[in-house]
Amino acid sequence: MNGVLKAKDSIEVDRFSSRVQPYWKPHLDESTDVSSCSQLLVFVRYINSGDIKDEFLFCSALETTTKADDVMEKVSTFFQEEDLQWENVCGVCTDGAPAMLGSKSGFQSRVKKLAPQAKSIHCMIHRSALASKTLPASLQDVLESLIKIVNYIKTKALNTRLFKELCKDMNADHEVLLFYTAEQEALVRNPFCTELDVSSIPDEIQDEHLDLRNDSSARDLFKVKSVTQFWCGMYQSYSKISMIALRVLVPFASTYLCEAGFSTLVNMKTKNRNRLELDVGDDMRLSLTNVRPRISKLVAEMQHQASH
């Protein structure tokens, strides 16, 4: 047992040996195990060693209720113990339960108060399931038409300029479409694409984007690295445009890691083992972490049994 605890401690040291910079994002979910104990499971996606990584953060029992206050208390306590800062959180992903997604007192609303820059994301798996059941055919037609209109305007610089003039003539409050969807995704996927409409990119990063496109070493790096590795590598040289890309790449889109984690919990805490401790966080960490314990160091610290 002591060896298992030491392995866990070794993982703890490695897991937080390098702080997450500049953004990181948790996703969390709550479920009830076989002994009717409510367990909160939290994973995190963060930037480390030149890439974006996923890692188990913690698992903790919710002893009484499972309200937003209870979840926030567990997360805040963990942040304080591990010296994690809310200003580095770029978003949070949860399911659609009122305790998580409530507009006034839900967990995501409470996160917004501590991290105004954080983007709230409702798990796409849950949203897709809800939309497929409830979206009327007429609304689906409107959504498809809207997507076609936006794509038509944003595909060519001329269309963008004409749309801007039309908005001026109509005294509209806004003159351009929001920079997101197709253009933002295109920029993140391939900043060197010749078909990318530069005029649709925010003014504050246009110069930096042009410098990046003309950087031959960056272009060569893009050919051999993954998208996440490329943007992590560009952060020091092209911080503004890299910030936008990382804000797209870092956030979780779903709570699938939590769902997989609960499957591990089900296999661990069966009917025959339902008297395991209420808090199974240490066992879950050893089962779910991607960090390998430093076995050689652990062995060196163990006292050898003397020969008889």
N, C-alpha and C positions, 0 to 999 in steps of 0.2 A: 504493500500500500504506500509506504514511504517513497518508493521508487516512482510510482504513478504521480504522486503529489509533486515530487521534484521535477518530473517531466513537464507537468503542467506549469510550474513556476518558470521553467526554462522557456517554454512557449510564451509566457507572459512577457518575459524580458525581451525576447526577439520581436514580439508583435508590436511593441511600442518603443523599440529602440530608435526608430526614425519617425518623427512626426509627419503627419500627412500635409503636404503642401502642393498647390495652394488651396485646392478644394477637396472635399470628401463628402460622401453622402451615405447616410444609413437607410436601411429599409427594415421594417419590423412588422411582426404579426403576433397574435396571441391565440393560443389553443389550449384545450383541456386534455390532460393525459388520462390514462386508464384508471388512476386513483382519484379522479375528479379534481386534480390540482391544476390551476391555471398557470401556464408557463408563457413568459414573454421571451421571444427569440429575436435577436437583432444581428444583422449582418452589415457590413460596411464596404463601400467601394471607394478606393483612394488612390492617390498617385504616390508611387514609391519605386525607386531604382529605375527611373526612366520609362515606366509603363503604368497602366491602370490595373489594379488588382482587386480581387474580391476576397474578403476574409470574414470569418466568424468573429463577432464582437463580444457578445455575452448572452447568456440565458439565465433568467431569474424568475422565481415563482412570484406570482401575485397572490399574496396570502389571503386577502379578503375580496374586495370588489375589483372589477376590471375597467374602471372608468378612466377618463383621460387624465385625471389627477394622479391616479395610481401609476399609470404608464409613464407620465412625465417625471414623477418622483424617482422611479427606477433609473430612467435614462439620465436625469440630471445628477443623481448620486454617482453613477458610473463615470460621467464626464468629470466630476470634481475629483474623484479618486485617481483617475488616470491623467488629469491635467489636460483635458481636451477642451478646445475653445469653440463656442457656438459660432463665432464669426467665420470660421473655416467651413461651416456646413453650407453647401450650395443647394441642398434640397433634402426632401425626405419622401419615401414611398411607403404607402400603407394600403390596406384594403379599404372598402367603402363603409365599414362599420361606423355608426354615429360617434363612438368613443374616439375613433381615429380621425374621421373626416368632417366632424361637426363644424359648421361655419362659425359658431360663436365660442363654444367651449371644447371643441375637439382637440386632439393631440396636435394635429398639424397647425391649428390656429395658435396654439400655445408656442409652438416652435417659431412661428412667424414673429412673435413678440420678442423673442430672444435673438433671432436671426432673420431680419427683414428681407435679406437678399435670397433666402432659401426658397426654392421652388417646390410647391406642394404637388405631388404626383399620386394620382389614384391608379393602383395597379391595372395595367392594360389588360391582363387576363380577366380580372373581375369586370372591367368596363366593357370588354368585348362580349362577355357573357350576358351582361345586362342589356347592351344595345341590340344584340341579336334577337332578344326576346321582346323588346318594347318599341323599337324604332319603327314608326309608321312608314308605309311605302311612300307617301307624299313627302314626308320629311327627308327620306333617303334621296328622292329625286332632287330636292332643293339643295342638299349637301353636295351631291355630285355635280350639279350645275355650278355651284359656287366654286368648287375646286377647279373646274374647267376655266371659269372666268379668271381666277387668280393666276393660274398657270399661263393663260394666254397673255396676260398683262406682263408677267415677269419673265417670259421667255426671251423677249427682245428689248433692247434699250429704247428703240423708237416707240414701242407700245407703252413703256413706262413713262416716257416724256409726254406722250399724248394724253395719257391718263392723268398726269399731273396738271396739265393745262385744263382738262375737262373739270377737274376738281376746283380749280381756281375760278372758272367761269360759273360754277354752281355755288360759289362761296361756301364750300365744304369746310368743316373743321380740320380735316386732315387732307394732305395732298399726295401721300404715298402709302402703299400697303406696308403692313408691318414686316420687318425683316425676320422671317422665320421660314417654316415649311421648306419648299423646294430649294430656294436660293441658299439658305443657311446650311441645309444638309449637303448641297453641292459643294459649298465652300469647305466644309469639314471633310467631305469624302475626297476631294481633289482640288486643292487651292491653285493648281497649275492648269486647270482646264481652260482651254481657249474660248469655250462657249459660255463661260461664267460672265454674267452681266455685272460689270464692276460698278455701274451707277446705282445698283440696288444695295450695295454694301454700305454700311454706315460711314459717314464722312470721317469720323475720328480714326478709322482703321484703314481707309483707302490707301494712304501713302505707304503704310506698313505692308499692306497686301501686295502692292506693286513691287516693293523692295523684295518681298519674299518670292514673288513669281520670277524675278530676275536673278535670284540667288542660285547659281548652278550647283553649289554644294548641297543646298537644301533640296533641290530637285533630285539630285543623285540619292540622297538619304531617303526621300519619299519612295523611291523605286525599290529599296531593299528592306524598309521597315514597315511594320503594320501601321494603320492609321493612328492608333493610340500611342504607339512608341514614337511616331513622327512628331505629333503635337506636344508630347511631353518633352521631347528633345529640343523643340523650337521655343520653349517657354522663356528661356534666358535671353534669346536673341530677338524674338518677336512676341513680346509679352501680351500686347493688346489683342491681337488676332488669336493668339493661343488661348487666352482667357475665354473668348467666345467659343472656340472649338471644344475646350475642356468642359465648359458648362453644358455642352450638348452630350459629350461622351461619358462624363463621370456618372450622371444620375442613373439610378436603376429605373427600368421601365415596368418592372413587375416584382412581386414578392416570391418569385419561384424558389429562391434559395431558402427562404423561410419554410415554404411548403416541403422542400426536400429535407430540411432540418427536422421538421415534425415527424417525417417518416422514420428518421433515425431515432427520434425519441420514442416512437411507438415500438420499434424493435428492441429498444433498450429497456423500456419500462413496461414489461408485459404483465399479464394477469398473475403469472407466477413470481414476478419480481415487483409487485406493486407496493412493497413496503420500503423501497428505496427512499433515500432522503428527499424531502420536499424540494430542495434546491439541487438540481442535477447539473448545474452550470459547469463544474469541473469535468464531469464525464462527457458532456456535450462538446466541450472545447477539445478534448483529446480525440473525439470522434470526427469533428467537423473542420478543425483548423487545417490550413494549407502549410503552416509553418512546421518544420521538422524539429523535434527536440534535439538538443545537442548531447547526443548519447555519450560521446567520448568524454565530455566534461562531467556528465553525471556519474559515469563509471569511475572517473578519477577521484571524485569526491566521496565515493562510497568506501566505507571501511571494509577491508578484506578480512574474511574469516580466517583466523589463525588455524594452522594445522594442529591436529590432536597428537 
